[in-house]
Amino acid sequence: MRFLAAAVLMCSVSAPALAQVSQDTLAEAVDSAIGNNPELMAQRKARAFADENLNQAEAQMGPQLNLNGSLGVEYTTVGRQVTSASGTFPYDGEQQRATLGLQARQSLWSGGSLTAQRDQAMAGVTAAQAELIGAEQNLVLQVVTVFMDVRRAEREVEIRGRNVTSLGQQVKAARDRFDVGDVTRTDVAQAEAREGASKAELAAATSRRARARADYEQVIGRPPVQLAAPPPTPVLPASLDEAIAVARANNPAVAAARAREAQSERGVDIARGRLAPQFDLVGNAGFVESRQDDTFRDSNVGLAAEFRFPLFDSGLLQSRTRGAQLEADRARYERMAVERSITAQVTASWNQLIAAREEIAASTSRVSAAEIALEGAEQELAVGERITLDVLDQERELLEAQLGQVDAERAAYMAAHELLAAMGELRPELISEQ
């Protein structure tokens, strides 16, 4: 409940001072990025390429039909010929020869290598799909980041602008009190120094806002206009253990690592299958014709079972099998490393979220206290119980408290979405549904 209240407070506090009729929402920013991001488009092509690999692997398991033909000229000198009533054989000199054949081949047994290739391609499709989902979720997190960065930068410029205005009033008041002899020149100089520092900080904040807007345009594909308040944070797990369990089941990086491990295991099966005997059913049909004599034509039709078995290849296939096993071991260890990394990310995001929630409550109290302290210091300065430096210090305290509150609100919102991303739950439609 505390986090829900903090989220509501964040939305209300971070609302723009001047409402406009048309505002860019976070959901619109996500939709724009999803439709225009070139990296995501490239990932979609990689997903389609994986589908084609699967089609190719399945096609290798089916029948193959090839048409072969040739047409050529041959010059022959024959040392001995036989002459009969029908002519002289064999022919010598130049003769044209044409062949045309049709061959059909169907694998009967490949040692399991073709089946393993198909399964490997299917695992590749799973990996490509997981990587596409991961790219989408990373893009959504980027959109949330640049969206909140622009809003935070705008709030900082707004707060620092008010601080410059307030310090300008303090400088004017100090000069007026100096003119009547209530304060010294030092008090005026202190106020002027704080005002100058505040103006420099405002200029730096303005520069950071321009950078945030440029980053927004890079990710979204268009510059920000007036950003609406972000929607409330989606529902989160009730415990860290639940979040870790969801991440292990749904995180696309884990799913991709498991699919790559399966690919490597099928690679071992492919290598082992090539050590086994191969059986193919082959059918042939064709004819050969000599153009020198139209009556000289041979034709053939046949069906045969072909058998192949590697006897000696200098250790090539055995080495490939060992290499495939090493690759499978590497993929297994990488999968374990990814699972540990995701667990660490979820744990870190969970703790960051808890800390941000507490920081929001603390910064809210700090802002209220700083506002009261500043008002009191100004009243006490008017009656001579405070000096100008005391008021300036309270101005600085209020500024830091307000900026701290803005940072805490952003940190809480980002930590929640980073947790969702680590869990594999930061889908584009999740933002659109809010």
LINMOHU-V88081 format. One record per helix or strand of 3 or more residues. SS is the DSSP state (~ for helix, > for strand). FROM is the first residue (numbers start at 0). TO is the last residue. Records with the same first field share a line. If there is no record, write none. Layout:
BEGIN
SS->FROM-TO  FROM-TO
END
This chain:
BEGIN
~->1-12  25-35  37-59  112-178  184-219  239-249  251-272  315-381  387-422  427-432
>->63-75  81-83  86-88  92-108  277-289  296-307
END
